[in-house]
Amino acid sequence: MSIKQQLKDPFQYEKIPIENISEEVTKKRAKNTWGTIKRIWSYLAREKAKLWFVIFMVLISSAMSLLGPFMVGKAIDGFIVDKEVAGLGMLVIGLLFVYLLHSSSVFLQNYWMIGIAQNTVYDLRSELFHKFHRLPIAYFDKRQHGELMSRITNDIDNVNNTLNQSVIQVFSSILTLLGTVGVMLYLSPLLTLVTMTIIPVMFFATRWITKRTGPLYKLQQKRLGELNGYVEETVSGQHVVKTYSQEERVINEFEVKNKDLNHSGFWALTISGFIPKVMNMLNFLSFGMIALVGGILAINTTLVTVGTIVIFTEYARQFTRPLNELSNQFNLLLSAVAGAERVFNVIDEEEEEQDEDKAIELNRTHGYFKFENVSFGYEEETIIDNVSFEAKPGQSVAFVGHTGAGKTTVINLISRFYNYDYGRITLDGIDLKDIKRSSLRSHMAFVLQDSFLFHNTIRENIRYGRLTASDDEVIEAAKKANAHDFIVQLPDGYDTILDQEGSGISQGQKQLLTIARAFIAEPTILILDEATSNIDTITELKIQEALKELMKGRTSFIIAHRLNTIQEADQIVMLEHGAILEKGNHNELLDLKENYYNLYKGQLREVVGS
């Protein structure tokens, strides 16, 4: 039975056997923990100079933390017992210097380590963001955008927080531990042995705890990403949620995901919280044993002095403190590893296929496309089957057919978002695979059904089509797109700030802006994907007029469901299950009185009937 099934009440944690949680989260354990740690270290190693400074400061702080208690113990035996005030005064001054040096070294090591951590996550975040832009479109089609955003925010922040806290603590704890054991052995091997008796208990307790917290932290990061993805999806689709009155269902689904995150986070923090409690208990036990055995030895022998007992009680605390810190930092490290592994999983994803070595730059093109027996499939499923057609320079080619017929796939092949499997696609006689992708797309402009706008001014959203365009060229493009009139009526005109949803302007106005963006790009090849869908009639006329102007002299590929928008196309290609049923212009296909004719008459009846 899953955790979710057992947890009807989110507060009834005590009813869940820990073994059940361990069984579920074991599947989520990091595949290569040490490999991930080494990889994080490779980023840290880029700051070698600062790291050496940090290590030097850690050495000083560790040495001073050992010297202080040692001096206190010697003061008891050498000055306090003998009531030597002058020597005690000098020792106090020495102690002040020791603790001042300790504090200064701790400050400097933290200061430098923060810089190292920030630079490391800067490199990591930059590499991940750059990777996003080298991944194929198919990668983003299969994943929630919010979940991917979680990688670059939550997961990397998790790594950052851990680097700031853990690296110094781990190194300092190891040095302090080794130094403490060395001095304790020098002072009294017998009391050292007494202190060491708690190590096996610490080891098994820590191992039991960390064995369960590691996979829990992994599960927590996974569920956090899922929750972020769901929130991003529902916020973006809020209009759809409200239109279909699905608020209650969405809230319930969120509660399930939020509860799952709550449960994994609760157990990760609860179980890891046992560590300091166990360590404190063992610490007190160690104090008692040292006081008992040391007191007996001090009373009955000369092997141990009162000062030595004081030193040992302080060193016992310093001995368990680094063990405690190592245990706590190990939990934080596991959490960071879980986040880093998710980041590295993206970085290691297969990138978009590289251009062929012989691929050329396309300085100019006439826009003559030719498909020759082209076939393509996703994951062994054929989507395009033996498709052949040509688009001469300046011609418009429209693709029609039912949903899933392969229209969008053809467009993806033309723009090389995917590479075809069989056959040949040429542009001006050159195989597309012999043209660099960036060069090919630099001659294209897209006007899609979803008019995406960036969080920027209208001016810069239009200029996105060609970043070197002047303000006058931006205004001219807006005029050609029939967008100038509504832009100048806005309070800030072309300097009006938009977000990616284009709040403050209508759907049709957003589409006019994307057409203006296409105008300013001055493309040879134009791709229109349902550019006039979901637009009111008056705005559609403006868009149609702008598109006609945009298509003049350009090879255009059009996807349309409403056939009345493509009647003037030079060629209409009707697809069904990835194959061409018919092709020709509007009148030729009507004369055939077959598939296109039936589709057109069906749509005409729907319009008349409405």
Secondary structure, DSSP 8 states (H G I E B T S, - for coil): --HHHH-SSTT-GGGS-HHHHHHHHGGGS-S-HHHHHHHHHHHHGGGHHHHHHHHHHHHHHHHHHHHHHHHHHHHIIIIITTT-HHHHHHHHHHHHHHHHHHHHHHHHHHHHHHHHHHHHHHHHHHHHHHHHTTS-HHHHHTS-HHHHHHIIIIIHHHHHHHHHHHHHHHHHHHHHHHHHHHHHHHH-HHHHHHHHTTHHHHHHHHHHHHHHHHHHHHHHHHHHHHHHHHHHHHHHTHHHHHHTT-HHHHHHHHHHHHHHHHHHHHHHHHHHTHHHHHHHHHHHHHHHHHHHHHHHHHHH-SS--HHHHHHHHHHHHHHHHHHHHHHHHHHHHHHHHHHHHHHHHHHTS--S----TT-B--S-----EEEEEEEEEETTEEEEEEEEEEE-TT-EEEEE-STTSSHHHHHHHHTTSS--SEEEEEETTEEGGGB-HHHHHTTEEEE-SS----SEEHHHHHHTT-TT--HHHHHHHHHHTT-HHHHHTSTTGGG-EE-TT-TTS-HHHHHHHHHHHHHHH--SEEEEESTTTT--HHHHHHHHHHHHHHHTTSEEEEE-SSGGGSTT-SEEEEEETTEEEEEE-HHHHHHHTSHHHHHHHHHHHHHHH-
